[in-house]
Amino acid sequence: MARTRAADFEDKQRAILSSAAAVLAEQGMDKASMAQIAGQAGVSKALLYHYYPGKDALIFDIIRTHLSELDAAVEAAHDPALPPRERLRALVGAVLECYRDADNYHKVQLNGTPTLPADQRHEIHAIERRVVGRFSAVLRDLRPGLAAPLLMPVTMSLFGMMNWVYMWFRDGGPLTREAYADIATALILDGIGGVGG
């Protein structure tokens, strides 16, 4: 007979994902072990294997969870009634807010996606394309004269500004996430001349 799910299954699963992301981000995909992840999560290896059959399944779920939450945040922030510049700023702000406390998830996404099997990479890339597509559509509205071959490089340049923020940004520092969202939006649309002094 199949074992039924505990009432707190999803909470425990989320705690395991968070612990696993921390171990994987620090140790790397190859060196991290299920024993280390179980220890970090404060659970037995048997319980960990109840949730995930192996490290590869954990890596995939960490990335899928992170990107699904990002996709949902960007979709919620997209307001077609706003002027395009405000729409772009809202999307940038949503991404940066979604990245709050998600550095480990982000590192696993960057380093773990290439290790996934082709079908899982395809699923991950489909979510990434949805997120990127929303940004490209707004940038196209903002700069309709931009040559089609340049739209993707411009879009990905904006993602470069957002995706590497975890390397230098510190909450509680001199710059808030909201202020950086303003800067990133201004830089992509106006260049450095559009950034306030």
ROBALO-403834 format. One record per residue: x, y, z of N, C-alpha, C, O in turn. Coordinates in steps of 0.1 Angstrom, whole numbers, padded with zeros to 4 digits, always signed. Each point is the difference from the previous one (the first is absolute). Layout:
BEGIN
XYZXYZXYZXYZ
...
This chain:
BEGIN
+0008-0012+0000-0008+0012+0000+0009+0012+0000+0010+0001+0007
-0014+0009-0015+0008+0012-0001-0001+0008+0013-0010+0001+0006
+0022+0005-0003+0000+0009+0012-0006+0013-0002+0003+0006-0010
-0012-0001+0019-0007+0013-0002+0010+0011+0004+0009-0002+0008
-0012+0014-0014+0008+0011+0003-0003+0006+0014-0012+0001+0004
+0022+0003+0003-0002+0007+0013-0006+0014-0003+0002+0005-0011
-0009+0000+0021-0006+0013-0002+0010+0011-0002-0002+0010-0007
+0015-0012+0012+0010+0010-0002+0010-0004-0011+0011+0005+0000
-0015-0013-0009+0009-0005-0010+0006+0011-0008+0013+0000-0002
-0021+0010-0002+0006+0011-0009+0009+0009+0008+0010+0004-0005
-0013-0002+0018+0009+0008+0008+0014-0007+0002+0010+0006-0001
-0011-0019+0004+0013-0008+0001+0007+0000-0013+0012+0001+0000
-0019-0003-0011+0006+0000-0013+0007+0013-0003+0012+0000-0005
-0018+0011+0009+0006+0013-0003+0012+0002+0009+0010+0006-0005
-0010-0010+0017+0011+0000+0009+0012-0008-0005+0012+0004+0001
-0015-0016-0006+0010-0008-0006+0006+0007-0012+0013+0000-0002
-0021+0006-0007+0005+0006-0012+0009+0012+0004+0011+0002-0006
-0014+0005+0016+0008+0012+0005+0013-0005+0005+0011+0005-0003
-0011-0016+0011+0012-0005+0005+0009-0006-0011+0012+0002+0000
-0018-0009-0009+0007-0006-0011+0006+0011-0009+0012-0002-0004
-0019+0012+0002+0005+0011-0008+0013+0006+0006+0010+0004-0006
-0011-0002+0020+0012+0005+0007+0012-0009-0002+0011+0005-0002
-0013-0018+0004+0011-0010-0001+0006+0000-0014+0012+0000-0002
-0021-0001-0008+0004-0001-0014+0007+0013-0005+0010+0000-0007
-0015+0012+0012+0007+0013-0004+0014+0000+0006+0009+0006-0006
-0008-0011+0018+0013+0001+0007+0010-0011-0005+0012+0003-0003
-0017-0015+0002+0009-0012-0004+0001-0002-0015+0010-0006-0004
-0020+0010-0003+0000-0003-0015-0008-0012-0002-0003-0008+0009
-0002+0006-0022-0009-0011-0003+0007-0014+0002-0007-0009+0004
+0020+0008-0007+0007-0013+0001+0003-0004+0014-0001-0011+0004
+0006+0021+0004+0005-0003+0013-0011-0002+0011+0002-0007+0010
-0013+0014-0012-0011+0000+0010-0005-0015+0001-0002-0006-0010
-0001+0002+0022-0006-0014+0002-0013+0001+0006-0004+0010+0006
-0004-0021-0008-0013-0001+0007+0002+0000+0015-0009+0006+0007
+0020-0011-0002+0002+0000+0015+0002+0014+0005-0005+0004+0010
+0013+0004-0018+0001+0014+0004-0013+0008+0000-0003+0008+0008
-0005-0011-0019-0013+0007-0001-0009-0004+0011-0007+0009+0006
+0007-0022-0002-0009-0004+0011+0005+0006+0013-0008+0005+0008
+0021-0004-0006+0005+0006+0012-0004+0015+0001-0004+0005+0010
+0006+0002-0021-0004+0014-0001-0015+0002+0003-0004+0010+0006
-0004-0019-0011-0014+0001+0001-0005-0005+0014-0011+0003+0004
+0020-0010+0003-0004-0005+0013-0010-0012-0001-0009-0002+0009
+0010-0006-0020-0008-0011-0002+0009-0012-0002+0012+0001-0003
-0018-0013+0004+0007-0012-0003+0002-0002-0015-0008+0005-0008
+0018-0013+0004+0001-0003-0014-0012-0007-0006-0004+0002-0011
-0002-0011+0020-0012-0007-0004-0012+0010-0003-0007-0002-0010
+0006+0012+0018-0011+0009-0003+0003+0009-0012-0009+0002-0008
+0022+0001+0006+0004+0008-0012-0004-0008-0012-0005+0005-0010
+0009-0018+0010-0003-0009-0012-0015-0002-0001-0005-0003-0011
-0003+0005+0021-0015-0001-0001-0005+0012-0009-0009-0002-0008
+0016+0013+0009-0004+0012-0008+0007+0000-0013-0007+0004-0010
+0019-0008+0009+0008+0000-0012+0008-0012-0002+0007-0004+0009
-0008-0003-0021+0007-0012-0002+0015+0001-0001+0007-0009+0001
-0003+0022-0004+0015+0002-0002+0003+0015-0001-0009+0008-0001
+0022-0006+0000+0004+0014-0001-0004+0007-0013-0004+0012+0000
+0003-0020-0011-0004+0006-0012-0015+0005+0000-0003+0011-0005
-0005-0018+0012-0014+0004+0002-0001+0013+0008-0008+0008-0002
+0017-0007+0012+0000+0012+0009+0005+0012-0009-0007+0010+0001
+0017-0012-0008+0005+0011-0009-0011+0005-0009-0002+0012-0001
-0005-0021-0006-0010+0004-0009-0011+0007+0008-0005+0010-0005
+0000-0015+0016-0011+0006+0007+0004+0014+0006-0008+0009+0000
+0021-0007+0004+0004+0013+0004-0001+0010-0011-0005+0011+0002
+0010-0015-0014+0000+0009-0011-0014+0003-0005-0004+0011-0002
-0004-0022+0001-0014+0002-0005-0008+0008+0010-0008+0009-0004
+0010-0011+0017-0007+0008+0010+0004+0015-0001-0009+0009+0000
+0022-0006-0001+0005+0013-0001-0006+0007-0012-0005+0012+0001
+0006-0018-0013-0005+0006-0012-0015+0001-0001-0005+0010-0005
-0002-0019+0011-0015+0001+0000-0004+0011+0008-0010+0007-0004
+0016-0005+0015-0003+0012+0009+0004+0013-0007-0008+0010+0001
+0019-0010-0008+0004+0012-0008-0010+0003-0011-0005+0011-0002
+0001-0022-0005-0010+0002-0011-0013+0005+0005-0006+0009-0006
+0001-0014+0018-0012+0005+0006+0001+0014+0004-0010+0008-0002
+0021-0004+0008+0002+0014+0004+0000+0010-0012-0006+0010+0001
+0013-0014-0011+0000+0008-0012-0013+0001-0007-0005+0011-0004
-0003-0022+0004-0013+0001-0006-0009+0009+0009-0008+0007-0006
+0009-0008+0019-0008+0008+0009+0003+0015-0001-0009+0008+0001
+0022-0005-0004+0004+0014-0001-0003+0006-0013-0001+0012-0002
-0002-0020-0008-0003+0005-0014-0014+0006+0000-0010-0007+0001
+0010+0020-0003-0013+0008-0001-0001+0007-0014+0006+0010-0001
-0013-0016-0008-0001+0006-0013-0006+0014+0000+0002+0007-0010
-0008-0003+0020-0006+0014+0001+0011+0010+0002-0002+0012-0002
+0014-0016+0007+0010+0010+0003+0008+0004-0013+0000-0008-0009
+0005+0020+0009+0009+0003-0011+0012-0009-0001+0004-0005+0011
+0002+0002-0023+0010-0010-0001+0012+0002+0010+0005-0010+0005
-0001+0022-0003+0012+0002+0009-0004-0004+0014+0008-0006+0007
-0020+0009-0002-0004-0004+0013-0002-0015+0001+0003-0006+0010
-0007+0000-0021-0002-0015-0001+0014-0006+0002+0001-0010+0007
+0009+0015-0014+0013-0006+0001+0006+0002+0014+0005-0010+0005
-0007+0021+0001+0005+0003+0013-0007-0010+0010+0006-0005+0009
-0019+0002-0011-0007-0009+0009+0005-0014-0002+0002-0007+0010
+0001+0003-0022+0006-0013-0002+0014-0002+0006+0003-0010+0007
+0005+0021-0009+0014-0001+0006-0002+0000+0016+0007-0008+0006
-0016+0016-0001-0002-0001+0015-0004-0013+0005+0004-0005+0010
-0013-0002-0018-0005-0013+0004+0011-0010+0000+0001-0009+0009
+0008+0009-0019+0011-0009+0000+0009+0002+0011+0004-0010+0007
+0000+0022-0004+0009+0003+0011-0006-0003+0013+0007-0005+0009
-0020+0006-0007-0006-0003+0012-0001-0016+0002+0002-0005+0011
-0004-0001-0022-0001-0015+0000+0014-0006+0003+0001-0011+0006
+0010+0018-0009+0013-0004+0003+0004+0002+0014+0011-0005+0005
-0019+0012+0003+0003+0003+0014+0001-0014+0007-0010-0008-0001
+0020+0006+0008+0002-0013+0008+0000-0012-0009-0002-0011+0005
+0005+0013-0018+0000-0012-0009+0014-0002-0007+0001-0007-0010
+0009+0012+0016+0014-0001-0006+0003-0015-0002+0006-0003-0011
-0008-0005+0021+0003-0014-0002-0007-0007-0011+0005-0008-0008
-0018+0011+0007-0008-0005-0011+0005+0005-0013+0001-0008-0010
+0003+0020+0009+0005+0006-0012+0013-0007-0004+0003-0003-0012
+0006+0001+0021+0013-0007-0002-0002-0014-0006+0006-0004-0009
-0016-0003+0015-0003-0013-0004-0006+0000-0014+0004-0008-0009
-0012+0018+0006-0005+0002-0014+0011+0001-0010+0001-0006-0010
+0009+0015+0013+0011+0003-0009+0009-0012-0002+0004-0003-0011
-0001-0004+0022+0009-0011-0001-0006-0013-0002+0007-0010-0005
-0020+0008+0009-0006-0013-0001-0007-0003-0013-0002-0012-0003
-0003+0022-0003-0008-0002-0013+0007-0008-0010-0006-0010-0006
+0019+0012+0004+0007-0008-0011+0002-0014+0004+0002-0009-0008
-0004+0005+0021+0002-0014+0005-0013-0008-0002+0000-0012+0002
-0011+0019-0005-0013-0007-0001-0002-0008-0013+0007+0003-0010
-0015-0014+0011-0003-0007-0013-0007+0009-0009-0006+0010+0004
+0006-0013-0017-0006+0008-0011-0014+0004+0003-0004+0011-0003
-0005-0020+0007-0014+0003+0002-0002+0010+0011-0008+0008-0001
+0016-0009+0012-0001+0009+0011+0006+0014-0005-0006+0011+0004
+0017-0011-0011+0005+0013-0005-0010+0007-0009-0002+0012+0000
-0005-0020-0008-0011+0005-0009-0011+0007+0009-0004+0011-0004
+0000-0017+0014-0010+0006+0009+0005+0013+0006-0008+0009+0001
+0020-0009+0004+0006+0012+0006+0001+0011-0010-0003+0011+0003
+0008-0015-0015+0002+0011-0010-0014+0005-0005-0001+0012-0004
-0009-0020+0005-0014+0005-0004-0004+0011+0010-0006+0010-0004
+0008-0012+0017-0003+0010+0010+0008+0013-0002-0005+0011+0000
+0018-0013-0003+0009+0011-0002-0004+0008-0012+0000+0012+0000
-0004-0019-0011-0005+0007-0012-0013+0008+0003-0001+0011-0006
-0008-0016+0014-0012+0008+0003+0004+0013+0008-0005+0011-0004
+0014-0012+0013+0004+0012+0008+0007+0010-0010-0003+0012+0000
+0013-0017-0007+0007+0009-0009-0009+0006-0011+0001+0012-0003
-0011-0020-0001-0009+0005-0011-0008+0012+0005-0003+0009-0008
-0001-0009+0021-0008+0011+0005+0009+0013+0000-0005+0011-0004
+0017-0012+0007+0009+0011+0000+0003+0005-0015-0001+0012-0003
+0003-0021-0006+0002+0003-0014-0012+0007-0006+0002+0010-0007
-0014-0014+0011-0012+0006-0005-0001+0015+0004-0004+0009-0008
+0007-0006+0021+0000+0013+0005+0011+0009-0007-0003+0011-0003
+0015-0017+0002+0011+0007-0006-0004+0004-0015+0004+0010-0005
-0011-0020-0002-0004+0003-0013-0010+0011-0001+0000+0009-0009
-0009-0008+0019-0009+0011+0001+0007+0013+0002-0004+0011-0005
+0015-0011+0013+0007+0012+0004+0009+0005-0012+0001+0012-0002
+0004-0021-0006+0009+0003-0011-0004-0007-0012+0007-0010-0005
-0019+0014-0001-0005-0008-0012+0010+0000-0012-0001-0008-0008
+0010+0018+0008+0009+0001-0011+0012-0009+0002+0009+0000-0009
-0007-0006+0020+0011-0009+0002+0000-0012-0009-0010-0007-0001
+0021+0005-0006+0001-0011-0010-0002-0013+0007+0005-0002+0011
-0013-0007-0017-0004-0012+0006+0012-0008+0005-0001-0006+0011
+0012+0005-0018+0011-0008+0005+0007+0006+0013+0007-0007+0006
-0011+0019-0003+0006+0007+0012-0009-0002+0012+0005+0002+0012
-0017-0006-0014-0010-0001+0012+0005-0010+0010+0000+0004+0012
+0004-0016-0016+0005-0010+0010+0013+0005+0007+0000-0001+0012
+0010+0006-0019+0012+0005+0007-0003+0011+0010+0006+0000+0011
-0015+0009-0014-0004+0011+0009-0007-0006+0012+0002+0003+0011
-0012-0012-0014-0007-0007+0011+0009-0007+0010-0001+0001+0012
+0011-0009-0018+0009-0008+0008+0010+0009+0007+0005-0003+0011
-0002+0015-0016+0008+0009+0007-0006+0005+0013+0006+0002+0010
-0019+0001-0011-0008+0003+0012+0000-0011+0010+0002+0002+0012
-0004-0014-0017+0001-0012+0010+0014-0001+0006+0001-0004+0011
+0009+0007-0019+0014+0000+0006+0001+0010+0012+0006-0004+0010
-0012+0015-0011+0000+0010+0011-0008-0006+0012+0004+0002+0011
-0015-0009-0014-0008-0005+0012+0006-0013+0005+0000-0002+0012
+0004-0007-0021+0004-0014+0005+0013+0000+0008+0002-0009+0008
+0007+0019-0010+0012+0000+0007+0000+0009+0012+0010+0002+0007
-0022+0003-0004-0001+0009+0012+0004-0007+0013+0005+0007+0009
-0007-0020-0009+0003-0007+0013+0015+0000+0003+0004-0002+0011
+0004+0005-0021+0015+0001+0002+0004+0012+0008+0010+0000+0007
-0018+0011-0007+0005+0012+0006-0011+0007+0009+0004+0007+0009
-0016-0010-0011-0011+0007+0007-0001-0005+0014+0000-0013+0002
-0002+0021+0008-0002-0004+0014-0012+0008+0005+0000+0012+0000
-0010-0019+0005-0012+0006+0006+0005+0007+0012+0009-0005+0008
-0014+0017-0006+0004+0009+0012+0012+0009-0004+0005+0008+0008
+0000-0010-0020+0011+0009-0005-0005+0013-0004-0012+0004+0002
+0020+0004-0009-0003+0014-0004-0011+0000-0011-0005+0011-0003
+0003-0022-0004-0009+0000-0011-0011-0010+0003+0003-0012+0003
-0016+0016-0005-0011-0010+0001-0002-0007-0013+0004+0004-0010
-0012-0015+0011-0004-0007-0012-0008+0009-0009+0002-0001-0013
-0011+0009+0019-0008+0009-0008+0009+0010-0008-0003+0003-0011
+0013+0002+0018+0009+0010-0006+0007-0006-0011+0003+0006-0011
+0002-0019+0013+0007-0006-0011-0009-0004-0012+0005+0000-0011
-0017-0003+0014-0010-0002-0011-0001+0013-0009-0001-0001-0012
+0001+0012+0019+0000+0013-0007+0012+0002-0009+0000+0004-0012
+0012-0008+0018+0013+0002-0007+0000-0010-0012+0004+0005-0011
-0007-0017+0013+0000-0010-0011-0009+0004-0011+0004-0001-0012
-0016+0006+0015-0009+0004-0010+0005+0012-0008+0000+0000-0012
+0006+0010+0019+0005+0012-0006+0012-0004-0009+0002+0005-0011
+0007-0014+0016+0012-0004-0008-0004-0006-0013+0006+0003-0010
-0016-0012+0011-0003-0007-0013-0007+0009-0010+0001-0002-0012
-0009+0012+0017-0007+0009-0009+0007+0012-0003-0001+0005-0012
+0009+0001+0021+0006+0013-0002+0015+0000+0000+0006+0011-0003
+0000-0022+0007+0015+0000+0002+0003+0007+0013-0008+0004+0008
+0021-0002-0006+0005+0005+0013-0005+0014+0002-0001+0005+0012
-0002+0002-0023-0005+0014+0002-0013+0001+0006-0004+0010+0005
-0004-0021-0005-0013+0000+0006+0000-0004+0014-0011+0001+0007
+0023-0004-0001+0000-0003+0014+0003+0013+0008+0009+0007-0003
-0018-0005+0013+0002+0012+0009+0013+0001+0007+0006-0010+0003
-0002+0022+0000+0013+0003+0006+0000-0002+0015+0010+0001+0007
